């Protein structure tokens, strides 16, 4: 397991990046909002947390695009600007993603999901493994339904936990102390991310740790040392069930490592993708 203390300023400053194309994709049951940097690079897809939207990936899109990748970030149904169609069934987020990739003519891509987006990323990897080059799961409890794991979650997150403001649950104390403007911006995005009254989408799979044993993709698992949802011991549970998975703990980061330590996060993800281009 790695513990990162690096600061790579070059990963915070885009070298050659033009504004991403933004549009709606008309898909079954939904007009899905997405951003796409375009280009001929290997595609990567970013899945946001339940406290965010595609807007939260600004610290990644330009960096990954400047590294030569085609970067796509979408608003999952019920978040951001995506619009569920009246009378349409909810579908699954994995099916929405699959339909978007088909509409864009993309057959294989790298997939990165953080927090709640990690649930969808696991569901997609279990449902459409041949579409993926690799899988990165960051700061996510994964949606596993094993009874002992659900009990662990109740110990880690009692009712008082959910009563805390989201920025206390999801941003680590080091970041809150050092980056008040970043905290303010994160809170601003969080407040407008989830659509009022939006129904939760079901999953294609009932996810368990036994299901993770079937994943054969290159996998990178990331958490923060101050993540109260998925602390390092929880990361070890996932690493033990995915053969060959790499794992990493980001120092001085909570549940939003991509936001709190983009220097470390971006370098680790890019290094991983470069090792697994196919």
C-alpha positions in Angstrom: 0.0 0.0 0.0 1.3 3.4 -0.9 1.1 6.5 1.3 1.6 9.7 -0.7 3.2 12.9 0.4 4.1 14.2 -3.1 3.2 17.7 -4.5 3.5 17.8 -8.3 2.6 21.3 -9.4 2.8 20.3 -13.0 -0.3 18.1 -12.5 -2.3 21.2 -11.4 -1.5 23.3 -14.4 -2.9 22.1 -17.8 -0.4 22.3 -20.6 -2.6 22.3 -23.7 -6.3 22.0 -23.1 -9.3 23.5 -24.8 -12.7 23.9 -23.2 -14.6 20.6 -23.1 -17.7 20.3 -25.3 -20.9 20.2 -23.2 -24.1 18.7 -24.5 -27.2 16.5 -23.8 -27.3 13.0 -25.0 -30.8 11.8 -25.7 -30.9 8.3 -24.2 -33.7 5.9 -23.2 -35.6 7.6 -20.4 -33.1 10.5 -19.9 -31.4 13.5 -21.4 -28.0 12.9 -19.9 -25.7 15.9 -19.5 -22.0 15.3 -20.2 -18.7 17.1 -20.9 -16.3 15.7 -23.4 -12.8 17.1 -24.1 -12.8 15.2 -27.5 -9.6 14.3 -29.3 -8.2 10.9 -30.5 -6.8 9.9 -27.1 -7.9 6.8 -25.1 -11.2 7.6 -23.5 -11.7 7.9 -19.8 -15.0 8.4 -18.0 -15.4 10.1 -14.6 -18.3 9.3 -12.3 -19.0 11.8 -9.6 -19.9 11.4 -5.9 -23.4 11.7 -4.5 -22.4 15.1 -3.2 -21.3 16.4 -6.6 -21.8 16.4 -10.4 -19.6 16.7 -13.5 -18.6 20.2 -12.3 -16.6 18.6 -9.5 -14.0 17.2 -11.9 -12.5 20.5 -13.0 -9.3 19.6 -11.1 -9.0 16.4 -13.2 -10.4 17.1 -16.7 -7.8 19.6 -17.9 -4.9 17.6 -16.4 -6.0 14.3 -17.9 -6.7 15.9 -21.3 -3.3 17.5 -21.3 -1.9 14.0 -20.7 -3.4 12.9 -24.0 -6.7 11.3 -22.9 -10.2 12.0 -24.1 -12.0 12.8 -20.9 -15.8 12.4 -20.4 -17.6 13.4 -17.3 -21.4 13.0 -16.9 -24.2 14.0 -14.6 -25.8 10.8 -13.4 -29.6 10.7 -13.6 -30.9 12.7 -10.7 -27.9 15.0 -10.4 -26.7 18.2 -12.0 -28.3 19.0 -15.4 -29.4 15.6 -16.5 -33.1 15.4 -17.1 -35.2 12.2 -16.6 -38.0 12.0 -19.1 -41.6 12.2 -17.8 -43.2 8.8 -17.4 -39.9 7.0 -18.0 -38.7 4.2 -15.7 -35.6 4.9 -13.7 -33.3 2.4 -15.4 -29.9 1.8 -13.9 -26.9 4.2 -13.9 -24.8 1.4 -15.5 -27.2 1.2 -18.4 -27.2 5.0 -18.8 -23.4 5.0 -19.0 -23.5 2.1 -21.5 -26.0 3.9 -23.7 -23.9 7.1 -23.5 -20.8 5.2 -24.6 -22.7 3.6 -27.5 -24.1 7.0 -28.6 -20.5 8.4 -28.6 -19.1 5.4 -30.5 -16.8 4.4 -27.7 -16.2 0.7 -27.3 -13.5 0.5 -24.6 -12.4 3.0 -21.9 -10.9 3.6 -18.5 -13.5 4.1 -15.8 -13.0 6.2 -12.6 -15.7 6.5 -9.9 -15.5 8.3 -6.6 -17.7 7.7 -3.5 -21.2 7.0 -4.8 -19.8 7.0 -8.4 -17.8 4.0 -7.3 -21.0 2.1 -6.7 -21.9 2.7 -10.3 -18.4 1.9 -11.5 -18.4 -1.5 -9.8 -21.9 -2.2 -11.2 -20.7 -1.3 -14.7 -17.5 -3.4 -14.4 -19.6 -6.4 -13.3 -22.1 -5.9 -16.1 -19.9 -4.8 -19.0 -16.4 -5.9 -18.3 -15.4 -6.2 -21.9 -16.0 -2.4 -22.4 -13.3 -1.5 -19.8 -9.6 -1.1 -20.0 -9.2 -0.6 -16.3 -11.2 0.5 -13.2 -10.3 3.1 -10.5 -12.4 3.3 -7.4 -11.8 6.2 -5.0 -13.1 6.8 -1.5 -16.1 4.4 -1.9 -17.8 1.9 0.3 -18.8 0.2 -3.0 -22.4 -0.7 -2.2 -21.6 -4.2 -1.0 -24.5 -6.0 0.7 -22.8 -8.6 2.8 -24.4 -8.7 6.2 -21.1 -8.3 8.2 -20.1 -5.4 6.0 -23.4 -3.6 6.5 -22.9 -4.1 10.3 -19.4 -2.6 10.0 -21.0 0.4 8.2 -23.4 0.9 11.1 -20.5 0.9 13.5 -18.5 3.4 11.4 -21.5 5.6 10.6 -24.1 5.7 13.4 -27.2 8.0 13.1 -25.2 10.9 14.5 -22.9 10.7 11.6 -25.5 11.4 9.0 -26.7 14.4 11.0 -23.4 16.2 10.4 -23.1 18.7 7.6 -21.8 17.1 4.4 -18.5 19.1 4.4 -17.6 17.6 7.8 -18.4 14.1 6.7 -16.6 14.3 3.4 -13.7 16.8 3.6 -10.8 15.9 5.9 -9.8 18.2 8.8 -6.4 19.0 7.2 -8.2 20.3 4.1 -10.8 22.2 6.0 -8.1 23.9 8.1 -5.8 24.8 5.1 -8.2 25.5 2.2 -11.2 27.6 3.2 -11.8 28.8 -0.3 -11.7 25.2 -1.6 -14.2 24.2 1.1 -16.5 27.1 0.1 -16.4 26.0 -3.5 -17.0 22.3 -2.6 -20.0 23.3 -0.5 -21.4 25.5 -3.3 -21.2 22.6 -5.8 -22.7 20.1 -3.3 -25.7 22.3 -2.6 -26.7 22.3 -6.3 -25.7 18.8 -7.2 -28.7 16.5 -6.2 -32.0 17.2 -7.8 -34.8 17.6 -5.3 -37.1 14.6 -5.2 -35.0 12.5 -7.6 -35.6 8.8 -7.2 -32.6 6.6 -6.6 -31.7 4.3 -9.5 -31.4 0.5 -8.9 -28.3 -1.5 -9.7 -28.0 -4.3 -12.2 -26.3 -6.5 -9.6 -26.7 -7.2 -6.0 -23.1 -6.4 -5.1 -21.2 -8.6 -2.7 -17.6 -9.3 -2.0 -18.0 -12.6 -3.7 -18.9 -10.7 -6.9 -15.7 -8.7 -6.6 -13.8 -12.0 -6.9 -14.9 -12.2 -10.5 -13.3 -8.9 -11.6 -10.4 -9.6 -13.9 -9.6 -6.0 -14.8 -6.6 -3.9 -13.7 -8.0 -2.1 -10.6 -6.7 0.8 -8.5 -8.3 1.4 -5.1 -7.8 4.8 -3.4 -8.9 6.2 -0.1 -7.8 9.0 2.2 -6.2 8.4 5.6 -8.9 10.6 7.2 -11.8 9.1 5.2 -14.6 8.4 7.7 -16.7 6.4 5.2 -13.9 4.2 3.8 -10.9 4.3 6.1 -7.8 2.3 5.2 -9.0 -0.9 6.9 -12.1 -0.9 4.6 -9.8 -0.4 1.6 -8.0 -3.6 2.7 -11.2 -5.6 2.5 -11.7 -4.6 -1.2 -8.0 -5.2 -2.0 -8.3 -8.7 -0.6 -11.2 -9.6 -2.9 -9.9 -8.2 -6.2 -7.0 -10.2 -7.6 -4.0 -8.1 -8.4 -5.7 -4.8 -7.3 -3.4 -2.0 -6.4 -4.2 0.2 -3.4 -3.2 3.6 -2.2 -3.9 5.8 0.8 -3.6 9.5 0.2 -2.2 11.4 3.2 -4.1 14.3 4.8 -7.3 13.5 2.8 -10.8 12.7 3.7 -13.6 11.2 1.6 -12.9 13.5 -1.4 -9.2 12.8 -2.2 -9.7 13.9 -5.9 -10.7 17.4 -4.6 -8.5 17.7 -1.5 -5.2 16.4 -2.9 -5.5 16.6 -6.7 -1.8 16.7 -7.1 -1.3 13.3 -5.5 -4.6 11.9 -6.9 -4.0 12.9 -10.5 -0.4 11.6 -10.6 -1.4 8.2 -9.1 -4.3 7.7 -11.6 -2.2 8.8 -14.6 0.7 6.5 -13.6 -1.8 3.6 -13.3 -3.4 4.3 -16.7 0.0 4.4 -18.3 0.8 1.0 -17.0 -2.5 -0.4 -18.4 -3.1 1.2 -21.8 -4.9 -1.8 -23.2 
